[in-house]
Amino acid sequence: MTRAARPLLLLIAILTFVVFTAPSPRAARTWNRLASNKLASNRLATNKLASNRLASNALSSTSLEANLATSELLSTADGRDVYAYLINCALPEGMTIHASVPGAADTTQPETLYTCSAGDCYFPGGIGLAEYWVDHKLDPKGQRWVSACMFARVNAHDTAEPISMRGPHDALVVGPDEALQFPIEEGAFYGNLFTGDGPIEWNACRGEGQAAGEFDGLVDRDCTEPDPENPGKTQCGFNYAGDCRDYSPALSSPYACKFYDPDLGIYNDCHDTPAAGHWQSKPNREVITVYVTCSPDC
């Protein structure tokens, strides 16, 4: 590339970012735990490398590396969906990333989590698992929290289904009303999307509700169900770690997670394979447990 051509390329490729911040009362943030999911696993896989490059830079940075990584994500509708979920998982409500994306189709549907008009796109925060990513690179712990949030919101059917995400993080605290509205335990999600050139480390274990069958809010949620045609994988292509805990103690069933808090209904110290109470690999501590809705008569 010639030196004369480089400024023109940068003028076309570089995206500008503005971070807007608004007050967000703690009491109102309970609603942010209710997340509608509409993100297919193939979108994550296709955009994994671009997401990984983005993690090594601050979201609001105007450096060439950050802009090029983000422009790759935002150049397609699927990539914009992935970016929208990344921002929504990482940043809290009241913070919005603005990106100039020439050629982006106007988008106003709420389930996309972002809006675009005349080439200006706005990506709002929602959960707040890694707010510092705005002006710092995403560290390994933050990568795992954002990844768990992304995995929890994947749906094999690409439909928008309400879920409640819970875990040992201040941003994942739920109130009693939400706990009553979402009482069925689907399972837990954990791992790392940001794995460079290697395969995605995405894991799911089956919760007690999902192990009992297909009903209520579980009907269109299959990512913790084992795939009979692909042993070792779930129906979303995640690594199937077995049941999250032993639901039949008398049988001493293998299970994936070493820790379960029955009061909060969350798992921790989860592994990528089941074992009968002992593991050799390092556990995942950035774990999101998902609950779904129940019909009025359940």
Secondary structure as the mmCIF struct_conf table of DSSP 4:
data_model
#
loop_
_struct_conf.conf_type_id
_struct_conf.id
_struct_conf.beg_label_comp_id
_struct_conf.beg_label_asym_id
_struct_conf.beg_label_seq_id
_struct_conf.end_label_comp_id
_struct_conf.end_label_asym_id
_struct_conf.end_label_seq_id
TURN_TY1_P TURN_TY1_P1 ARG A 3 ALA A 4
HELX_RH_AL_P HELX_RH_AL_P1 ALA A 5 ALA A 13
HELX_LH_PP_P HELX_LH_PP_P1 ILE A 14 THR A 16
STRN STRN1 PHE A 17 THR A 21
HELX_RH_3T_P HELX_RH_3T_P1 ARG A 26 ARG A 33
STRN STRN2 LEU A 34 ASN A 37
STRN STRN3 LEU A 39 LEU A 39
HELX_RH_AL_P HELX_RH_AL_P2 SER A 41 THR A 46
TURN_TY1_P TURN_TY1_P2 ASN A 47 ASN A 47
HELX_RH_AL_P HELX_RH_AL_P3 LYS A 48 ALA A 55
TURN_TY1_P TURN_TY1_P3 SER A 56 SER A 56
BEND BEND1 ASN A 57 ASN A 57
TURN_TY1_P TURN_TY1_P4 LEU A 59 SER A 60
BEND BEND2 SER A 63 SER A 63
HELX_RH_AL_P HELX_RH_AL_P4 LEU A 64 LEU A 74
TURN_TY1_P TURN_TY1_P5 SER A 75 SER A 75
BEND BEND3 THR A 76 THR A 76
HELX_RH_AL_P HELX_RH_AL_P5 ALA A 77 ALA A 90
BEND BEND4 LEU A 91 LEU A 91
STRN STRN4 PRO A 92 PRO A 92
TURN_TY1_P TURN_TY1_P6 GLU A 93 GLY A 94
STRN STRN5 MET A 95 SER A 100
TURN_TY1_P TURN_TY1_P7 PRO A 102 GLY A 103
HELX_LH_PP_P HELX_LH_PP_P2 ALA A 104 ASP A 106
STRN STRN6 THR A 107 THR A 107
HELX_RH_3T_P HELX_RH_3T_P2 PRO A 110 THR A 112
BEND BEND5 LEU A 113 LEU A 113
STRN STRN7 THR A 115 SER A 117
TURN_TY1_P TURN_TY1_P8 ALA A 118 GLY A 119
STRN STRN8 ASP A 120 PRO A 124
STRN STRN9 GLY A 126 ILE A 127
BEND BEND6 LEU A 129 LEU A 129
HELX_RH_3T_P HELX_RH_3T_P3 GLU A 131 VAL A 134
TURN_TY1_P TURN_TY1_P9 ASP A 135 ASP A 135
BEND BEND7 HIS A 136 HIS A 136
HELX_RH_AL_P HELX_RH_AL_P6 PRO A 140 ALA A 152
TURN_TY1_P TURN_TY1_P10 ARG A 153 ARG A 153
STRN STRN10 VAL A 154 VAL A 154
TURN_TY1_P TURN_TY1_P11 ALA A 156 HIS A 157
STRN STRN11 GLU A 161 ARG A 166
BEND BEND8 PRO A 168 HIS A 169
HELX_RH_3T_P HELX_RH_3T_P4 ASP A 170 LEU A 172
HELX_RH_AL_P HELX_RH_AL_P7 PRO A 176 GLN A 181
STRN STRN12 ILE A 184 ASN A 192
BEND BEND9 LEU A 193 LEU A 193
TURN_TY1_P TURN_TY1_P12 GLY A 196 ASP A 197
BEND BEND10 GLY A 198 GLY A 198
HELX_LH_PP_P HELX_LH_PP_P3 PRO A 199 ILE A 200
STRN STRN13 GLU A 201 ARG A 206
HELX_RH_AL_P HELX_RH_AL_P8 GLU A 208 ALA A 212
BEND BEND11 GLU A 214 GLU A 214
HELX_RH_3T_P HELX_RH_3T_P5 ASP A 216 LEU A 218
TURN_TY1_P TURN_TY1_P13 VAL A 219 ASP A 220
TURN_TY1_P TURN_TY1_P14 CYS A 223 THR A 224
BEND BEND12 GLU A 225 GLU A 225
STRN STRN14 PRO A 226 PRO A 226
TURN_TY1_P TURN_TY1_P15 PRO A 228 GLU A 229
BEND BEND13 ASN A 230 ASN A 230
TURN_TY1_P TURN_TY1_P16 PRO A 231 GLY A 232
STRN STRN15 LYS A 233 THR A 234
TURN_TY1_P TURN_TY1_P17 GLN A 235 CYS A 236
BEND BEND14 GLY A 237 GLY A 237
STRN STRN16 ASN A 239 ASP A 243
BEND BEND15 CYS A 244 ARG A 245
BEND BEND16 TYR A 247 TYR A 247
HELX_RH_3T_P HELX_RH_3T_P6 PRO A 249 LEU A 251
TURN_TY1_P TURN_TY1_P18 SER A 252 SER A 252
STRN STRN17 TYR A 255 ASP A 261
TURN_TY1_P TURN_TY1_P19 PRO A 262 GLY A 265
STRN STRN18 ILE A 266 ALA A 275
BEND BEND17 ALA A 276 GLY A 277
BEND BEND18 GLN A 280 SER A 281
HELX_LH_PP_P HELX_LH_PP_P4 LYS A 282 PRO A 283
STRN STRN19 ASN A 284 ASN A 284
STRN STRN20 ILE A 288 VAL A 292
TURN_TY1_P TURN_TY1_P20 PRO A 296 ASP A 297
#
